[in-house]
Amino acid sequence: MKENDTIFAPITLIGNSAVSVIRISGKDTLELLKKITSIKSFEHRRVYVDYIKQKNLVYEHAVISLFLSPNSYTGEDMAEVSIHGGIASYETFSKLLKSNGIREANRGEFTRRAFLNGKIDLVQAESILQIVNAKNETSLFLSLKNERGEFSKKILQIKEYFLNLKSYVQSSIDFPDDVFWSYEEFFNELSKLKDIILKLKKTINSGRIINKGIKMVLVGRSNTGKSTLFNRLVKEERAIVSETKGTTRDFISEWIDMDGIPVNIIDGCGIRDTDDPVEKKGIELLFQKIDLSDIVIFLYDLSEGFTAEDEKILKTISFKKPIIVGNKLDIAKRNDGKGIKLSALTGENIELLNKEILKRLDFSDQTLVVSDHQYNVLNNMFQDFERIENLKDKNQPEIIDFYLKEILDNCDILLGKITDENILDKIFSKFCIGK
């Protein structure tokens, strides 16, 4: 891949459609258009309508939108050519471009050029992929905030704080006679950063959950109404409901949208003592699902009361801090059980469960959606911060200085100021052709 040649790619799906749009970017864009159209002078952000032709052969009647360097998406001369939809139209135009030395773009190559030409930083480049891959409205809006540079501003702010700390530590090492090293003063300043770091950690963990979705598991004894609650939450009859114990043996899962957050609900077999090998295996796998879940809902039967078996199961899963739900309120004679009391069958009090689930998610406007690459780099930063904190009782400014440099380098890696071709290849290979 050469970064100084001229490239093209479709930015709409190719097939039977009204219009196909082809993006062209690079130093030869204007020369190409002069060659295949009658247009001889070009203005930035101007739309031209003309025939595409070469050697007296008319290829297309096209609409051409022009963006001149450096004020285009890629920072290069760029055109977006709208031609008639259809496979034949695109393939014919594509053949014409190739015959004029224009190369097909690789995945994400337009955005990669935008990054390399300083139009956007790496955080913004990755946010474009997040926008395309957004699974819901919440994820989309958070990704758009990153594309506008809000995440980059946070990283630059953190970088400035750590740069000031490093300047102080470095000066005390290089000029010990002139700069007095006050260990107490350094850690007082560091403590002011801790709230910022902890807040950032919380916001990216929340964003990661929004981006990938919440895993929520329904747990309880057999016949407590887990499948009925599952059907109620997904708003359709997906799980088989029966009075016979052990009806649900395999897992049923469904994605729902809960206030803009994707939630994957999993309904498995009821937990009970059984000699059935299939049911035993299902219970064993259920506990594996519980370990990997974000939220656990524990159901018991209000009409039977909270039993010793319920207590035993609840104790086993207590490490997940489950939402306790008493079901079958519609037939219960008493209403003094633990947790939220509802009827999965009639829907009574179901809104109380929904509110508790959203409360557990605890998202805010400060939530940040990050890529896997960004998440790993940020985790390295958090670990370096903890390593510095662990040196509080040791007078070792040289080691502190080393970890501060690591944090600053990770800030630059996030922003793309320190780049590795392999990392860039991995990031942009996830983009689609034409982006």
C-alpha positions in Angstrom: 0.0 0.0 0.0 1.4 3.4 -1.1 0.2 6.4 0.9 0.8 8.9 -1.9 -1.1 7.4 -4.7 -4.7 8.0 -5.7 -7.4 5.6 -4.5 -11.1 4.9 -5.0 -13.8 2.8 -3.4 -17.6 2.7 -3.4 -19.2 4.3 -0.3 -22.6 2.9 -1.0 -23.7 -0.8 -1.4 -23.2 -2.0 -5.0 -26.3 -3.6 -6.6 -29.7 -2.7 -7.9 -30.2 0.8 -6.5 -31.0 4.3 -7.6 -27.4 5.6 -7.2 -23.9 4.3 -6.5 -21.4 6.7 -5.0 -17.6 6.3 -5.5 -15.1 8.2 -3.4 -11.7 9.2 -5.0 -8.8 10.7 -3.1 -5.2 11.5 -3.8 -2.9 13.8 -5.6 -4.1 12.8 -9.1 -7.8 13.4 -8.4 -8.1 16.7 -10.3 -6.0 15.5 -13.3 -8.3 12.4 -13.5 -11.4 14.5 -13.6 -10.0 16.8 -16.3 -9.2 13.7 -18.3 -12.6 12.0 -18.1 -15.0 15.0 -17.9 -15.3 18.4 -19.7 -14.6 20.3 -16.4 -11.3 22.2 -16.5 -11.4 24.2 -13.3 -12.5 23.2 -9.9 -13.9 24.9 -6.8 -14.0 23.5 -3.2 -17.3 22.1 -2.1 -18.8 22.6 -5.6 -21.1 20.1 -7.2 -20.8 19.4 -11.0 -23.0 17.5 -13.3 -21.3 16.1 -16.4 -20.8 13.1 -18.6 -17.9 10.7 -17.8 -16.2 9.9 -21.1 -12.9 8.9 -22.6 -11.9 8.5 -26.3 -15.4 9.6 -27.4 -17.0 6.8 -25.4 -19.6 8.0 -22.8 -19.5 5.9 -19.6 -21.9 7.8 -17.3 -23.9 10.9 -16.6 -22.7 11.7 -13.1 -22.9 14.1 -10.2 -19.5 15.1 -8.9 -19.0 16.7 -5.5 -15.5 18.1 -5.1 -13.4 18.8 -1.9 -10.0 20.4 -2.3 -6.9 19.8 -0.1 -6.5 20.4 2.8 -10.2 20.9 3.6 -11.5 17.4 2.7 -12.1 14.3 4.8 -8.7 12.8 3.9 -6.9 16.1 3.7 -6.2 15.4 0.0 -8.0 16.4 -3.2 -11.1 14.3 -3.1 -14.2 13.7 -5.2 -17.4 11.8 -4.6 -18.9 10.7 -7.9 -22.6 9.6 -8.0 -23.4 7.3 -10.9 -26.4 5.2 -11.8 -27.0 2.2 -9.5 -26.4 -1.3 -10.6 -23.5 -3.8 -10.8 -22.7 -3.1 -14.5 -22.5 0.7 -13.9 -20.1 0.3 -11.1 -17.9 -2.3 -12.7 -17.6 -0.2 -15.9 -16.7 2.9 -14.0 -14.3 1.0 -11.8 -12.5 -0.4 -14.9 -12.2 3.1 -16.3 -10.6 4.4 -13.0 -8.1 1.5 -13.0 -7.1 2.1 -16.6 -6.2 5.6 -15.5 -3.9 4.4 -12.7 -6.3 4.8 -9.8 -6.0 2.0 -7.2 -8.8 0.4 -5.2 -8.6 1.5 -1.6 -7.9 -0.9 1.3 -10.2 -1.2 4.3 -10.3 2.0 6.3 -7.7 3.7 4.0 -9.6 7.0 3.6 -9.8 7.4 7.4 -6.2 6.3 7.8 -5.2 9.0 5.4 -7.3 11.5 7.4 -5.3 10.5 10.5 -1.9 10.6 8.8 -2.7 14.0 7.3 -3.6 15.4 10.7 -7.3 15.9 10.1 -8.2 13.7 13.1 -6.3 12.0 15.9 -6.4 8.3 16.5 -9.2 8.5 19.1 -11.4 10.2 16.5 -10.4 7.7 13.8 -11.4 4.8 16.0 -14.7 6.6 17.0 -15.7 6.5 13.3 -15.6 2.7 13.4 -17.6 2.8 16.7 -20.3 4.9 15.0 -20.6 2.4 12.1 -20.7 -0.6 14.6 -23.1 1.1 17.1 -25.8 -1.4 18.2 -28.2 1.2 19.7 -29.0 4.9 20.0 -27.0 5.3 23.2 -23.9 3.7 21.8 -24.2 5.9 18.6 -24.5 9.2 20.5 -21.5 8.3 22.8 -19.4 7.4 19.7 -20.4 10.7 18.1 -19.1 12.5 21.2 -15.7 10.8 20.7 -15.7 11.8 17.0 -16.2 15.4 18.0 -13.1 15.2 20.2 -14.5 15.0 23.7 -12.5 11.9 24.6 -9.4 13.4 23.1 -9.8 16.4 25.4 -10.0 14.2 28.5 -6.7 12.5 27.5 -5.0 15.8 26.7 -6.1 17.1 30.1 -4.8 14.0 31.9 -1.6 14.2 29.9 -1.1 17.9 31.0 -1.5 16.9 34.7 1.1 14.1 34.4 3.5 16.2 32.4 3.6 18.8 35.2 4.3 16.1 37.7 7.0 14.6 35.6 8.6 18.0 35.1 8.8 18.3 38.9 10.2 14.8 39.4 12.7 15.0 36.5 14.0 18.4 37.6 14.7 17.1 41.1 16.6 14.2 39.6 18.6 16.3 37.1 19.2 19.3 39.4 19.1 18.0 43.0 21.0 21.1 44.3 18.5 23.5 42.8 15.2 21.7 43.0 14.1 20.3 46.4 12.4 16.9 46.1 9.4 16.9 48.5 7.8 13.5 48.6 4.8 14.8 50.5 4.2 17.6 48.0 4.4 15.2 45.1 1.8 12.7 46.5 -0.5 15.6 47.5 -0.6 16.6 43.9 -1.0 13.0 42.8 -4.0 12.5 45.1 -5.8 15.3 43.2 -5.5 13.1 40.0 -6.9 10.0 41.7 -10.5 11.2 41.4 -10.0 11.9 37.7 -8.5 8.5 37.1 -11.2 6.6 39.1 -13.9 8.6 37.2 -12.3 7.8 33.9 -12.1 4.1 34.8 -15.8 4.0 35.7 -16.9 5.8 32.6 -15.0 3.5 30.2 -16.2 0.4 32.0 -19.8 1.6 31.7 -19.2 2.5 28.0 -17.7 -1.0 27.4 -20.9 -2.5 28.8 -23.1 -0.3 26.6 -21.0 -1.1 23.5 -20.9 -4.9 24.0 -24.3 -5.2 25.8 -25.3 -6.4 29.3 -25.5 -10.1 30.1 -28.4 -10.8 32.5 -29.2 -14.3 33.9 -32.4 -15.5 35.5 -31.8 -17.9 38.4 -33.9 -19.8 40.8 -35.5 -23.1 41.8 -37.6 -24.9 39.2 -41.1 -23.6 38.7 -40.5 -20.1 40.2 -41.6 -18.5 36.9 -38.2 -17.7 35.3 -39.5 -18.6 31.8 -42.7 -16.5 32.3 -40.5 -13.5 33.4 -38.2 -14.1 30.4 -41.3 -13.9 28.1 -42.5 -10.8 29.9 -39.2 -9.0 29.5 -38.7 -9.9 25.8 -42.4 -9.2 25.2 -43.1 -12.4 23.3 -43.5 -16.1 24.1 -40.0 -17.4 23.5 -39.7 -19.8 26.4 -42.0 -22.8 27.0 -43.9 -22.4 30.3 -45.1 -25.5 32.1 -46.0 -26.6 35.6 -43.7 -29.6 35.2 -40.4 -29.2 36.9 -37.3 -29.3 34.7 -39.1 -28.2 31.6 -36.3 -25.8 30.7 -33.1 -27.7 30.2 -31.2 -25.7 27.6 -30.5 -22.0 27.5 -32.7 -19.5 25.8 -31.4 -16.0 25.2 -32.7 -12.9 23.6 -31.5 -9.3 23.1 -33.8 -6.5 24.3 -33.4 -2.7 24.3 -33.7 -1.4 27.8 -33.7 2.4 27.8 -31.2 2.5 24.9 -29.0 -0.2 26.4 -28.7 -3.7 24.8 -29.4 -6.4 27.3 -29.0 -10.1 26.6 -31.4 -12.0 28.8 -30.5 -15.7 29.5 -33.0 -18.2 30.9 -31.6 -21.5 31.9 -32.8 -24.5 33.8 -34.1 -24.3 37.4 -31.7 -25.2 40.1 -32.6 -28.3 42.1 -31.3 -31.7 43.1 -31.9 -34.1 40.2 -30.6 -37.5 38.9 -31.2 -36.5 35.3 -27.7 -36.2 33.7 -29.0 -33.7 31.0 -30.5 -31.4 33.7 -27.4 -31.8 35.9 -25.2 -30.6 33.0 -27.6 -27.7 32.4 -27.3 -26.6 36.0 -23.5 -26.8 35.8 -23.4 -24.6 32.7 -25.8 -22.2 34.3 -23.3 -21.4 37.0 -20.7 -20.7 34.3 -23.2 -18.2 32.8 -23.7 -16.6 36.2 -19.9 -16.1 36.6 -19.8 -14.2 33.3 -22.9 -12.2 33.8 -23.3 -8.5 34.6 -26.6 -8.8 36.4 -28.3 -11.8 38.1 -32.0 -11.9 38.9 -32.9 -14.4 41.5 -36.5 -15.6 41.5 -38.4 -17.3 44.3 -42.1 -18.3 44.5 -44.1 -15.9 46.7 -46.9 -18.3 47.0 -44.6 -20.9 48.6 -42.6 -18.4 50.6 -38.8 -18.1 50.8 -37.7 -21.7 51.4 -34.5 -23.2 52.8 -33.6 -24.3 49.2 -34.0 -20.6 48.0 -31.7 -19.5 50.8 -29.1 -22.1 49.8 -29.1 -21.0 46.1 -29.0 -17.3 47.1 -26.0 -17.9 49.3 -24.2 -19.6 46.4 -24.7 -16.7 44.1 -24.4 -13.9 46.7 -21.0 -12.8 45.2 -22.9 -11.4 42.2 -25.2 -9.3 44.4 -28.4 -10.5 42.6 -31.6 -8.6 42.3 -34.0 -10.6 44.5 -37.5 -11.0 43.0 -40.6 -12.7 44.6 -42.8 -13.9 41.7 -46.4 -15.0 41.5 -47.8 -12.0 43.4 -51.1 -12.7 41.7 -51.7 -15.9 43.7 -49.6 -15.3 46.8 -51.6 -15.2 50.0 -48.8 -13.2 51.8 -46.7 -10.3 50.7 -43.9 -10.2 53.2 -41.1 -11.8 51.3 -37.7 -10.5 50.3 -36.9 -8.1 47.4 -39.2 -6.9 44.6 -42.7 -8.5 44.6 -44.3 -8.9 41.2 -46.3 -11.1 38.9 -44.4 -12.1 35.7 -47.8 -13.6 34.4 -49.8 -10.4 34.7 -47.0 -7.8 34.6 -47.9 -6.3 38.0 -45.0 -4.3 39.4 -42.7 -5.3 36.5 -41.8 -1.6 36.2 -40.1 -1.9 39.7 -37.8 -4.6 38.3 -37.0 -2.5 35.2 -36.1 0.5 37.5 -33.8 -1.6 39.6 -32.0 -3.0 36.5 -31.4 0.5 35.2 -30.2 1.6 38.6 -27.7 -1.2 38.6 -26.3 -0.1 35.3 -25.7 3.4 36.6 -24.8 5.2 33.3 -24.4 8.9 32.9 -23.7 11.6 30.3 -20.0 11.2 31.1 -19.9 7.5 29.9 -17.2 6.9 27.2 -17.3 4.2 24.6 -13.8 2.9 23.8 -12.3 0.3 21.5 -10.5 -2.8 22.6 -7.2 -1.1 21.7 -8.1 2.0 23.7 -9.3 -0.1 26.7 -6.0 -2.0 26.9 -3.9 1.2 26.7 -6.0 2.8 29.4 -5.7 -0.2 31.6 -1.9 0.1 31.3 -2.2 3.7 32.4 -4.3 2.7 35.4 -1.8 0.0 36.4 1.1 2.5 36.2 -0.8 4.9 38.4 -1.3 2.2 41.0 2.4 1.3 40.8 3.2 5.0 41.6 0.7 5.0 44.5 2.4 1.8 45.9 5.7 3.7 46.1 4.2 6.2 48.6 6.4 4.9 51.5 9.5 4.6 49.4 11.7 7.5 48.4 12.4 6.4 44.8 11.9 9.4 42.4 13.7 7.6 39.6 11.2 4.8 39.5 8.3 7.2 39.8 9.7 9.1 36.9 9.8 5.9 34.8 6.1 5.2 35.5 5.2 8.8 34.7 6.9 8.5 31.3 4.9 5.3 30.7 1.7 7.1 31.4 2.6 10.0 29.1 3.6 7.5 26.4 0.2 5.8 26.7 -1.6 9.1 26.3 0.4 9.7 23.1 -0.4 6.1 21.9 -4.1 6.8 22.4 -3.9 10.1 20.4 -1.7 8.5 17.7 1.3 10.7 18.4 3.3 7.5 19.0 2.3 5.0 16.3 3.2 1.4 15.4 2.4 0.3 11.9 1.2 -3.1 13.1 -1.3 -1.4 15.5 -2.5 0.9 12.8 -2.9 -2.0 10.4 -5.0 -3.9 13.0 -7.2 -0.9 13.8 -8.0 0.1 10.2 -8.4 -3.5 9.0 -11.6 -3.5 11.0 -13.1 -0.7 8.9 -15.2 -1.4 5.8 -14.0 -0.6 2.2 -14.7 3.0 1.4 -14.5 4.4 5.0 
